């Protein structure tokens, strides 16, 4: 198997992992919570869901960064996760604010996966 085929298979596996992470933690929750005292609306995600999602993506980025180059890991995880989040948000939001959320998800995921995969890759290189 040549290096291009390996890179394509790795990218596909990373994309699947990113979408699976989104679905496992966030994709199934569409309900909003209304505080009966204040009337404030929150959701659809609970803090524990977001924390679990971030930790899972960080783990995937670290393992992938250990084995692969960060220039492959970060863009694939970022685009796949953002696409999954955006497709769902755009289909359920009539206000148009999903676009702001998508931009925030893109930037946050991009920064996070770049740093985590880069650090993992550097640690591996320094260890020999």
C-alpha positions in Angstrom: 0.0 0.0 0.0 1.5 3.3 -1.0 1.6 6.4 1.2 -1.2 8.2 -0.7 -3.6 5.3 -0.1 -2.6 5.1 3.6 -3.2 8.9 3.9 -6.6 8.6 2.3 -7.6 5.7 4.5 -6.4 7.5 7.6 -8.4 10.6 6.5 -11.5 8.5 6.0 -11.1 6.9 9.5 -10.6 10.3 11.1 -13.7 11.6 9.4 -15.7 8.7 10.6 -14.3 9.1 14.1 -15.3 12.8 14.1 -18.8 12.2 12.9 -19.2 9.3 15.3 -18.0 11.5 18.2 -20.5 14.2 17.2 -23.4 11.7 17.1 -22.5 9.8 20.3 -22.3 13.0 22.4 -24.5 15.6 20.6 -26.3 14.3 17.6 -29.1 12.6 19.5 -30.1 15.5 21.7 -32.6 18.0 20.2 -34.5 19.0 23.4 -34.3 22.4 25.0 -34.8 23.1 28.7 -36.9 25.9 30.0 -36.3 27.1 33.6 -39.7 27.3 35.2 -38.7 30.2 37.5 -36.9 32.5 35.0 -38.2 31.2 31.6 -34.7 31.0 30.3 -34.2 28.5 27.6 -31.0 26.4 27.4 -29.8 23.5 25.3 -30.0 21.4 23.5 -26.7 20.2 25.0 -25.9 19.7 28.7 -22.4 20.7 29.9 -21.5 17.0 30.5 -22.2 16.2 26.8 -20.0 19.0 25.5 -17.2 18.1 28.0 -17.4 14.4 26.9 -17.4 15.4 23.2 -14.4 17.7 23.7 -12.5 15.1 25.6 -13.3 12.4 23.0 -12.2 14.6 20.1 -9.0 15.5 22.1 -8.3 11.8 22.6 -8.8 11.1 18.9 -6.6 14.0 17.9 -3.9 12.9 20.3 -3.8 9.3 19.1 -4.0 10.4 15.5 -1.3 13.0 16.0 0.9 10.4 17.5 0.6 8.2 14.5 0.0 10.7 11.7 1.0 14.2 10.7 -1.0 17.1 12.3 -1.5 18.7 8.9 -3.7 15.7 8.0 -5.3 15.2 11.4 -6.4 18.7 12.3 -8.2 19.7 9.0 -10.0 16.3 8.6 -11.3 16.2 12.2 -12.2 19.9 12.0 -14.1 19.7 8.7 -15.9 16.4 9.4 -17.0 17.4 12.9 -18.1 20.9 11.8 -20.0 19.5 8.8 -21.9 17.0 11.0 -22.7 19.7 13.6 -23.7 22.2 10.9 -25.9 19.9 8.9 -27.9 19.1 12.0 -28.0 22.6 13.3 -29.0 24.2 10.0 -31.9 21.7 9.6 -33.3 22.4 13.1 -32.7 26.2 13.5 -35.1 28.7 11.9 -33.3 31.8 13.3 -30.1 31.5 11.2 -27.9 31.5 14.3 -26.7 28.1 13.3 -24.2 29.9 11.1 -22.6 31.7 14.1 -22.5 28.4 15.9 -20.9 26.7 12.9 -18.2 29.4 12.8 -17.5 29.0 16.5 -17.4 25.2 16.2 -15.0 25.4 13.2 -12.6 27.8 14.9 -12.7 25.9 18.3 -12.3 22.5 16.7 -9.6 23.7 14.4 -7.6 25.3 17.2 -8.1 22.3 19.6 -7.2 19.6 17.1 -4.2 21.5 15.8 -2.7 22.0 19.2 -3.5 18.5 20.5 -2.3 16.6 17.4 0.7 18.9 17.1 1.8 18.3 20.7 1.3 14.6 20.4 3.3 14.5 17.2 6.1 16.6 18.8 6.3 14.3 21.8 6.6 11.2 19.6 9.3 12.8 17.6 11.3 13.8 20.7 11.0 10.3 22.1 12.7 9.0 19.0 
